[in-house]
């Protein structure tokens, strides 16, 4: 990237996990931030390092020296060390502008980050457009940004954390996200992201999304209008010749009849527009209804990411899925009947797994016709993240090891069995080919 003078440089931090190009997707979050700032006349550059498969050193080579006045870094927990490396490199190069972190990981680890990394000026917690926009406005005007809602910082060695502002109620009021990174997305065959809603009405214990949005007042799940969604998709088709994309919503369908009606209307509008596109979405197994998904298929749906997670009821209850094993089977069967590909999210092993449950999971996968190679993480264990209900439960039980920068592991209840399981898992992952996910 060129280091032209700009007000704000937005970086999606390098990730510890390397995905094949076809499984990557552009970071719509920093795209929204850029569009909001550009409405105010700000000059903004975007850098999506996981899309480019860049590590810390390569990223620093391309951004140093930077003439940006503010650097904003977005990070999930898998990007913690990447974000830390960028911050250290910026300061070591003499950068004296504002460094701001945002995203789910900084939201839940703000206190540790501010204490451990004195080079961070501010952390924005929760939904970012409103607080980050105000922070940028104040800083560039030379006025104090320390009272901006949602902003946390150090003052005289003490952490100050301002209450988060209300959630954005009308998502249609936001401009469409900036698409600066689209050429890179297209060049490697990655997925183009479209966000039609925010939040999730579910309470999965391994997911931090519900708690992320519940930090602020307002409805946890909010949606754009079907008309707005269609307008953005049409722009991608006509202006950029995008024919394949992914709806990156935490739950595309949304809650109850209202969510299904909205999904149906989006499908109807896309069919009427005759866009000739293919798309991917994710939803709960209990959202899958034959007539609705038949309509979505007519609109271009090819692949459905399903949060199946387990083939045992004990695990489903531990994960807070609010679904049954039979719900899982029915959803997969319905999608297969319609000729849609079910992308199965599956957490084979949690801290309480025993040999009988492992066999039950394997029987479940066999019954529904899913091969281990089709799973995103075959024989994968539960991942632990700050901000989730399950990590707090396991901490109370003394079962969490690791730290917020390098990641966490759990101490299993059945240690002997789990030692064999982990050995088999490592061998399987070494020998298996990289999975290919159709779109």
RODO-2510 file (C-alpha; in nm, 4 decimals, decimal comma):
residues 439
     n   res          X          Y          Z
     1     x     0,0000     0,0000     0,0000
     2     x     0,1096     0,3565    -0,0549
     3     x     0,1882     0,5573     0,2558
     4     x     0,0095     0,8666     0,1337
     5     x    -0,0912     1,1189     0,3962
     6     x    -0,4228     1,0306     0,5568
     7     x    -0,6204     1,1056     0,8669
     8     x    -0,6863     0,7435     0,9628
     9     x    -0,5263     0,4098     0,8795
    10     x    -0,7546     0,1152     0,9620
    11     x    -0,5883    -0,2262     0,9997
    12     x    -0,7402    -0,5699     1,0375
    13     x    -0,4615    -0,7248     1,2460
    14     x    -0,2569    -1,0294     1,1376
    15     x    -0,4078    -1,3573     1,2535
    16     x    -0,2518    -1,6634     1,4111
    17     x    -0,4767    -1,8818     1,1937
    18     x    -0,4044    -1,9063     0,8226
    19     x    -0,7040    -1,9864     0,6057
    20     x    -0,6910    -2,0989     0,2422
    21     x    -0,7784    -1,8127     0,0044
    22     x    -1,1246    -1,9500    -0,0786
    23     x    -1,2189    -1,9460     0,2913
    24     x    -1,1106    -1,5864     0,3564
    25     x    -1,3523    -1,2963     0,3510
    26     x    -1,3086    -0,9229     0,3575
    27     x    -1,3478    -0,7334     0,6851
    28     x    -1,6753    -0,5485     0,6505
    29     x    -1,6309    -0,3875     0,9941
    30     x    -1,3400    -0,1637     0,8982
    31     x    -1,5239    -0,0962     0,5725
    32     x    -1,8144     0,0523     0,7670
    33     x    -1,5808     0,2603     0,9823
    34     x    -1,4125     0,3991     0,6714
    35     x    -1,7421     0,4930     0,5070
    36     x    -1,8679     0,6695     0,8188
    37     x    -1,5444     0,8680     0,8503
    38     x    -1,5463     0,9592     0,4813
    39     x    -1,8923     1,1091     0,5258
    40     x    -1,7153     1,3623     0,7490
    41     x    -1,4532     1,4308     0,4826
    42     x    -1,1781     1,2257     0,6478
    43     x    -0,9083     1,0577     0,4396
    44     x    -0,8915     0,6885     0,5271
    45     x    -0,6757     0,3956     0,4189
    46     x    -0,7653     0,0294     0,4772
    47     x    -0,5356    -0,2692     0,5262
    48     x    -0,6832    -0,6180     0,5639
    49     x    -0,3796    -0,8290     0,6549
    50     x    -0,5501    -1,1731     0,6919
    51     x    -0,6875    -1,1268     0,3409
    52     x    -0,3320    -1,0725     0,2153
    53     x    -0,1910    -1,3452     0,4435
    54     x     0,0546    -1,0965     0,5944
    55     x     0,2268    -1,1415     0,9278
    56     x     0,3526    -0,8706     1,1608
    57     x     0,6813    -0,8007     0,9845
    58     x     0,5312    -0,7859     0,6370
    59     x     0,2566    -0,5558     0,7602
    60     x     0,5071    -0,3194     0,9219
    61     x     0,7171    -0,3154     0,6053
    62     x     0,4156    -0,1881     0,4121
    63     x     0,2870     0,0695     0,6591
    64     x     0,6137     0,2223     0,7848
    65     x     0,6696     0,5035     0,7856
    66     x     0,3013     0,5955     0,8074
    67     x     0,1828     0,9528     0,7870
    68     x    -0,1599     0,8708     0,9299
    69     x    -0,2597     1,0739     1,2319
    70     x    -0,4654     0,7902     1,3800
    71     x    -0,4147     0,4144     1,3465
    72     x    -0,7177     0,2013     1,4284
    73     x    -0,6629    -0,1728     1,4731
    74     x    -0,9423    -0,4307     1,4710
    75     x    -0,8739    -0,7659     1,6351
    76     x    -1,0318    -1,0910     1,7391
    77     x    -0,8610    -1,3057     2,0034
    78     x    -0,6719    -1,4999     1,7341
    79     x    -0,5266    -1,1644     1,6264
    80     x    -0,4062    -1,0589     1,9713
    81     x    -0,0358    -1,1152     1,9118
    82     x    -0,0631    -0,9646     1,5647
    83     x    -0,2170    -0,6472     1,7032
    84     x     0,0453    -0,6298     1,9782
    85     x     0,3259    -0,6642     1,7247
    86     x     0,1864    -0,3858     1,5065
    87     x     0,1554    -0,1535     1,8067
    88     x     0,5133    -0,2177     1,9190
    89     x     0,6440    -0,1723     1,5659
    90     x     0,4583     0,1549     1,5161
    91     x     0,5964     0,3087     1,8333
    92     x     0,9464     0,1760     1,7684
    93     x     0,9383     0,3530     1,4309
    94     x     0,8615     0,6837     1,5998
    95     x     0,4898     0,7002     1,5258
    96     x     0,3461     0,9566     1,7669
    97     x    -0,0143     0,9621     1,6530
    98     x    -0,3139     0,8012     1,8218
    99     x    -0,3340     0,4202     1,8386
   100     x    -0,6846     0,2857     1,8949
   101     x    -0,8026    -0,0758     1,9267
   102     x    -1,1527    -0,2076     1,8668
   103     x    -1,3465    -0,5287     1,8142
   104     x    -1,4669    -0,8124     2,0343
   105     x    -1,1269    -0,9078     2,1727
   106     x    -1,0296    -0,5564     2,2937
   107     x    -1,3838    -0,5056     2,4206
   108     x    -1,3516    -0,7899     2,6694
   109     x    -0,9779    -0,7559     2,7433
   110     x    -0,9516    -0,3756     2,7573
   111     x    -0,8218    -0,3676     3,1131
   112     x    -0,5403    -0,6172     3,0530
   113     x    -0,4443    -0,4565     2,7217
   114     x    -0,4244    -0,1064     2,8672
   115     x    -0,2221    -0,2329     3,1628
   116     x     0,0178    -0,4430     2,9539
   117     x     0,0592    -0,2180     2,6483
   118     x     0,1182     0,1424     2,7454
   119     x     0,1552     0,2370     2,3780
   120     x    -0,2213     0,1955     2,3278
   121     x    -0,3942     0,5313     2,3570
   122     x    -0,7556     0,4152     2,3553
   123     x    -0,9811     0,1133     2,3220
   124     x    -1,3306     0,1402     2,1783
   125     x    -1,5692    -0,1103     2,3351
   126     x    -1,8781    -0,2447     2,1601
   127     x    -2,0213    -0,1202     1,8328
   128     x    -1,7639     0,1144     1,6885
   129     x    -1,9096     0,3610     1,4393
   130     x    -2,0491     0,6179     1,6845
   131     x    -1,7642     0,6331     1,9419
   132     x    -1,4788     0,6016     1,6913
   133     x    -1,6256     0,8723     1,4712
   134     x    -1,6489     1,1089     1,7683
   135     x    -1,3002     1,0193     1,8892
   136     x    -1,1563     1,0946     1,5433
   137     x    -1,3501     1,4225     1,5221
   138     x    -1,2252     1,5432     1,8595
   139     x    -0,8647     1,4342     1,8111
   140     x    -0,8288     1,5922     1,4687
   141     x    -0,9892     1,9116     1,5981
   142     x    -0,7383     1,9229     1,8843
   143     x    -1,0034     1,8822     2,1537
   144     x    -1,0285     1,6203     2,4275
   145     x    -1,1647     1,2785     2,3291
   146     x    -1,1520     1,1363     2,6807
   147     x    -1,5236     1,1779     2,7514
   148     x    -1,6400     1,0003     2,4357
   149     x    -1,8859     0,7191     2,5252
   150     x    -1,7459     0,3707     2,4734
   151     x    -1,3818     0,4803     2,4989
   152     x    -1,1381     0,3364     2,7547
   153     x    -0,7906     0,4713     2,8335
   154     x    -0,5295     0,5187     3,1061
   155     x    -0,5297     0,8348     3,3158
   156     x    -0,2507     0,8716     3,5728
   157     x    -0,2050     0,4960     3,5755
   158     x    -0,5744     0,4254     3,6341
   159     x    -0,8066     0,2699     3,3753
   160     x    -1,1008     0,4886     3,2785
   161     x    -1,3817     0,3212     3,0859
   162     x    -1,6729     0,5335     2,9642
   163     x    -2,0162     0,3677     2,9308
   164     x    -2,0929     0,2468     2,5799
   165     x    -2,3440     0,4433     2,3691
   166     x    -2,6750     0,2844     2,2630
   167     x    -2,6661     0,0407     1,9741
   168     x    -2,7401     0,1804     1,6298
   169     x    -3,1118     0,1210     1,5903
   170     x    -3,1464     0,2056     1,2198
   171     x    -2,8776     0,0154     1,0297
   172     x    -3,0089     0,1627     0,7028
   173     x    -2,8744     0,4971     0,8254
   174     x    -2,5181     0,3703     0,7821
   175     x    -2,3471     0,4166     0,4456
   176     x    -2,2514     0,1016     0,2579
   177     x    -1,9070    -0,0229     0,3649
   178     x    -1,6012     0,0958     0,1750
   179     x    -1,4781    -0,1621    -0,0745
   180     x    -1,1130    -0,0574    -0,1004
   181     x    -0,9920    -0,4137    -0,0436
   182     x    -1,2177    -0,5670    -0,3085
   183     x    -0,9435    -0,5997    -0,5750
   184     x    -0,7360    -0,8119    -0,3344
   185     x    -1,0442    -1,0173    -0,2444
   186     x    -1,1205    -1,0866    -0,6084
   187     x    -0,7589    -1,1606    -0,7012
   188     x    -0,7294    -1,4575    -0,4625
   189     x    -1,0835    -1,5889    -0,5009
   190     x    -1,1860    -1,4969    -0,1469
   191     x    -1,5410    -1,4155    -0,0408
   192     x    -1,7046    -1,0760    -0,0661
   193     x    -1,8895    -0,9930     0,2569
   194     x    -2,2329    -0,8371     0,2936
   195     x    -2,3748    -0,7607     0,6381
   196     x    -2,7552    -0,7481     0,6589
   197     x    -2,7985    -0,7580     1,0365
   198     x    -2,6082    -0,7313     1,3635
   199     x    -2,6217    -0,9360     1,6777
   200     x    -2,7707    -1,2742     1,7576
   201     x    -3,0769    -1,3544     1,9698
   202     x    -2,9240    -1,6864     2,0817
   203     x    -2,7134    -1,7561     2,3898
   204     x    -2,4492    -2,0064     2,2839
   205     x    -2,2087    -2,0363     2,5744
   206     x    -1,8960    -2,0529     2,3536
   207     x    -1,9782    -1,7328     2,1620
   208     x    -1,8969    -1,3779     2,2757
   209     x    -2,1327    -1,2043     2,0300
   210     x    -2,4396    -1,1890     2,2587
   211     x    -2,2390    -1,0318     2,5429
   212     x    -2,0658    -0,7940     2,3002
   213     x    -2,3938    -0,6345     2,1990
   214     x    -2,5516    -0,6556     2,5434
   215     x    -2,2928    -0,4083     2,6715
   216     x    -2,5104    -0,1346     2,5223
   217     x    -2,8747    -0,0389     2,5420
   218     x    -3,0915    -0,1401     2,2494
   219     x    -3,2095    -0,4483     2,0642
   220     x    -2,9366    -0,7079     2,0417
   221     x    -3,0476    -0,8212     1,6938
   222     x    -3,1120    -0,5471     1,4406
   223     x    -3,1572    -0,5756     1,0678
   224     x    -3,1286    -0,3697     0,7554
   225     x    -3,4348    -0,3434     0,5352
   226     x    -3,4616    -0,5888     0,2446
   227     x    -3,4588    -0,2917     0,0064
   228     x    -3,1265    -0,1678     0,1441
   229     x    -2,9740    -0,5155     0,1174
   230     x    -3,0862    -0,5458    -0,2438
   231     x    -2,9415    -0,2044    -0,3282
   232     x    -2,5977    -0,2993    -0,1954
   233     x    -2,5992    -0,6369    -0,3705
   234     x    -2,6991    -0,4720    -0,6986
   235     x    -2,4121    -0,2251    -0,6631
   236     x    -2,1669    -0,5103    -0,6112
   237     x    -2,3002    -0,6809    -0,9228
   238     x    -2,3176    -0,3769    -1,1503
   239     x    -2,0132    -0,1803    -1,0318
   240     x    -1,7761    -0,4667    -0,9455
   241     x    -1,9172    -0,7713    -1,1274
   242     x    -1,9393    -0,9631    -0,7987
   243     x    -2,1360    -1,2832    -0,8532
   244     x    -2,0526    -1,4730    -0,5362
   245     x    -2,0716    -1,3390    -0,1830
   246     x    -2,1366    -1,4306     0,1781
   247     x    -2,3896    -1,2818     0,4163
   248     x    -2,1675    -1,2462     0,7229
   249     x    -2,4499    -1,2024     0,9740
   250     x    -2,4156    -1,3904     1,3016
   251     x    -2,7638    -1,5226     1,2223
   252     x    -2,9048    -1,4273     0,8827
   253     x    -3,2600    -1,5435     0,9574
   254     x    -3,2992    -1,3670     1,2899
   255     x    -3,5631    -1,4130     1,5573
   256     x    -3,9124    -1,5521     1,5092
   257     x    -4,1602    -1,4824     1,2330
   258     x    -4,0270    -1,1302     1,1828
   259     x    -3,6833    -1,2630     1,0923
   260     x    -3,8254    -1,5216     0,8534
   261     x    -4,0460    -1,2612     0,6842
   262     x    -3,7432    -1,0379     0,6277
   263     x    -3,5389    -1,3275     0,4849
   264     x    -3,8271    -1,4160     0,2562
   265     x    -3,8553    -1,0573     0,1329
   266     x    -3,4807    -1,0373     0,0606
   267     x    -3,5097    -1,3549    -0,1459
   268     x    -3,8142    -1,2243    -0,3340
   269     x    -3,6421    -0,8968    -0,4213
   270     x    -3,3289    -1,0766    -0,5424
   271     x    -3,5375    -1,3082    -0,7600
   272     x    -3,7282    -1,0134    -0,9069
   273     x    -3,3987    -0,8347    -0,9812
   274     x    -3,2697    -1,1444    -1,1676
   275     x    -2,9145    -1,0868    -1,0428
   276     x    -2,7665    -1,4267    -1,1302
   277     x    -2,5641    -1,4515    -0,8085
   278     x    -2,4642    -1,7236    -0,5638
   279     x    -2,4397    -1,6677    -0,1901
   280     x    -2,3672    -1,8275     0,1452
   281     x    -2,5436    -1,7615     0,4778
   282     x    -2,5334    -1,8931     0,8345
   283     x    -2,8238    -1,9714     1,0655
   284     x    -2,9465    -2,1901     1,3490
   285     x    -3,0691    -2,5396     1,2744
   286     x    -3,4124    -2,4425     1,4073
   287     x    -3,4361    -2,1707     1,1394
   288     x    -3,4326    -2,4176     0,8529
   289     x    -3,7781    -2,4439     0,6944
   290     x    -3,8230    -2,6092     0,3575
   291     x    -4,0373    -2,3441     0,1887
   292     x    -3,8205    -2,0527     0,3035
   293     x    -3,4945    -2,2157     0,2007
   294     x    -3,6393    -2,3266    -0,1314
   295     x    -3,7121    -1,9591    -0,1986
   296     x    -3,3626    -1,8567    -0,0883
   297     x    -3,2182    -2,1172    -0,3235
   298     x    -3,4113    -1,9615    -0,6121
   299     x    -3,2472    -1,6306    -0,5167
   300     x    -2,9000    -1,7866    -0,5393
   301     x    -2,8334    -1,9601    -0,2070
   302     x    -2,5932    -2,2529    -0,2433
   303     x    -2,4367    -2,3098     0,1003
   304     x    -2,5762    -2,2815     0,4520
   305     x    -2,3466    -2,2596     0,7529
   306     x    -2,5222    -2,4558     1,0258
   307     x    -2,4322    -2,4347     1,3934
   308     x    -2,4838    -2,8069     1,4503
   309     x    -2,1951    -2,8254     1,7021
   310     x    -2,2616    -3,1748     1,8439
   311     x    -2,4433    -3,5033     1,8049
   312     x    -2,5031    -3,5525     2,1774
   313     x    -2,7728    -3,3785     2,3760
   314     x    -2,5448    -3,3253     2,6739
   315     x    -2,3028    -3,1239     2,4622
   316     x    -2,5797    -2,9245     2,2949
   317     x    -2,7070    -2,8300     2,6400
   318     x    -2,3551    -2,7440     2,7589
   319     x    -2,3148    -2,5183     2,4551
   320     x    -2,6518    -2,3487     2,5208
   321     x    -2,7782    -2,4328     2,1726
   322     x    -3,1487    -2,4514     2,2560
   323     x    -3,1778    -2,7331     2,0009
   324     x    -3,1963    -3,1116     1,9989
   325     x    -3,0067    -3,3805     1,8125
   326     x    -3,3237    -3,4390     1,6113
   327     x    -3,3346    -3,0683     1,5203
   328     x    -2,9827    -3,1077     1,3830
   329     x    -3,0754    -3,4122     1,1774
   330     x    -3,3900    -3,2507     1,0407
   331     x    -3,2097    -2,9323     0,9314
   332     x    -2,9342    -3,1239     0,7493
   333     x    -3,1889    -3,3514     0,5800
   334     x    -3,3993    -3,0538     0,4674
   335     x    -3,1021    -2,8755     0,3122
   336     x    -2,9886    -3,1911     0,1355
   337     x    -3,3420    -3,2468     0,0020
   338     x    -3,3296    -2,8970    -0,1487
   339     x    -2,9864    -2,9535    -0,3022
   340     x    -2,8190    -2,7039    -0,0678
   341     x    -2,4780    -2,7745     0,0818
   342     x    -2,4765    -2,7811     0,4648
   343     x    -2,1534    -2,6337     0,6011
   344     x    -2,1410    -2,8069     0,9376
   345     x    -2,0033    -2,6243     1,2394
   346     x    -1,9064    -2,8987     1,4846
   347     x    -1,7307    -2,8903     1,8218
   348     x    -1,6380    -3,2518     1,8673
   349     x    -1,4735    -3,2223     2,2078
   350     x    -1,5450    -3,0154     2,5158
   351     x    -1,3875    -3,0480     2,8636
   352     x    -1,6422    -3,3104     2,9726
   353     x    -1,6284    -3,5391     2,6673
   354     x    -1,5978    -3,9102     2,7351
   355     x    -1,5440    -4,2094     2,5066
   356     x    -1,9142    -4,2897     2,4824
   357     x    -1,9970    -3,9356     2,3699
   358     x    -1,7177    -3,9398     2,1128
   359     x    -1,8638    -4,2565     1,9627
   360     x    -2,2104    -4,0986     1,9726
   361     x    -2,0792    -3,7985     1,7791
   362     x    -1,9183    -4,0251     1,5211
   363     x    -2,2438    -4,2216     1,4816
   364     x    -2,4339    -3,8950     1,4397
   365     x    -2,2040    -3,7784     1,1600
   366     x    -2,2358    -4,1162     0,9906
   367     x    -2,6152    -4,1066     1,0218
   368     x    -2,6379    -3,7638     0,8556
   369     x    -2,3810    -3,8486     0,5897
   370     x    -2,1100    -3,6024     0,6946
   371     x    -1,7444    -3,7029     0,6591
   372     x    -1,4825    -3,5751     0,9007
   373     x    -1,3047    -3,4111     0,6078
   374     x    -1,6144    -3,1962     0,5475
   375     x    -1,5949    -3,0379     0,8921
   376     x    -1,4088    -2,7102     0,9298
   377     x    -1,2019    -2,8523     1,2165
   378     x    -1,2195    -3,2336     1,2174
   379     x    -1,1815    -3,3735     1,5695
   380     x    -1,1632    -3,0115     1,6872
   381     x    -1,1835    -2,9051     2,0481
   382     x    -1,3893    -2,6266     2,1964
   383     x    -1,2148    -2,2909     2,1567
   384     x    -1,2211    -2,0590     2,4554
   385     x    -1,2591    -1,6831     2,4237
   386     x    -1,2959    -1,3998     2,6707
   387     x    -1,6478    -1,2656     2,6874
   388     x    -1,8104    -1,6098     2,6719
   389     x    -2,0183    -1,7802     2,9383
   390     x    -1,8340    -2,1096     2,9136
   391     x    -1,4876    -1,9679     2,9851
   392     x    -1,6197    -1,8136     3,3054
   393     x    -1,7719    -2,1464     3,4066
   394     x    -1,4453    -2,3274     3,3391
   395     x    -1,2458    -2,0647     3,5271
   396     x    -1,4615    -2,1257     3,8320
   397     x    -1,3846    -2,4964     3,7957
   398     x    -1,0110    -2,4288     3,7582
   399     x    -1,0048    -2,5785     3,4094
   400     x    -0,8588    -2,2901     3,2054
   401     x    -0,4941    -2,2664     3,1061
   402     x    -0,3137    -2,0088     2,8917
   403     x    -0,3578    -1,6335     2,8602
   404     x    -0,5471    -1,3728     2,6626
   405     x    -0,2623    -1,3072     2,4171
   406     x    -0,1531    -1,6594     2,3271
   407     x    -0,4935    -1,8255     2,3689
   408     x    -0,6521    -2,0693     2,6093
   409     x    -0,6822    -2,4437     2,6522
   410     x    -0,8934    -2,6401     2,8967
   411     x    -0,8143    -2,9138     3,1450
   412     x    -1,0381    -3,2125     3,0561
   413     x    -1,2359    -3,4059     3,3102
   414     x    -1,1203    -3,7416     3,1668
   415     x    -0,7486    -3,6839     3,1224
   416     x    -0,6412    -4,0301     3,0133
   417     x    -0,9063    -4,0514     2,7454
   418     x    -0,8318    -3,6985     2,6291
   419     x    -0,4588    -3,7670     2,5913
   420     x    -0,5441    -4,0399     2,3399
   421     x    -0,8035    -3,8168     2,1738
   422     x    -0,5579    -3,5311     2,1276
   423     x    -0,2942    -3,7620     1,9828
   424     x    -0,5469    -3,8958     1,7315
   425     x    -0,6612    -3,5432     1,6512
   426     x    -0,3080    -3,4203     1,5810
   427     x    -0,2387    -3,7188     1,3562
   428     x    -0,5660    -3,6739     1,1701
   429     x    -0,5053    -3,3045     1,1099
   430     x    -0,1530    -3,3714     0,9840
   431     x    -0,2718    -3,6301     0,7337
   432     x    -0,5969    -3,4776     0,6114
   433     x    -0,6130    -3,2621     0,2961
   434     x    -0,7268    -2,9028     0,3272
   435     x    -1,1084    -2,8980     0,3139
   436     x    -1,2723    -2,7234     0,0217
   437     x    -1,5949    -2,5427     0,0928
   438     x    -1,8200    -2,5019    -0,2110
   439     x    -2,0074    -2,1781    -0,2645
***
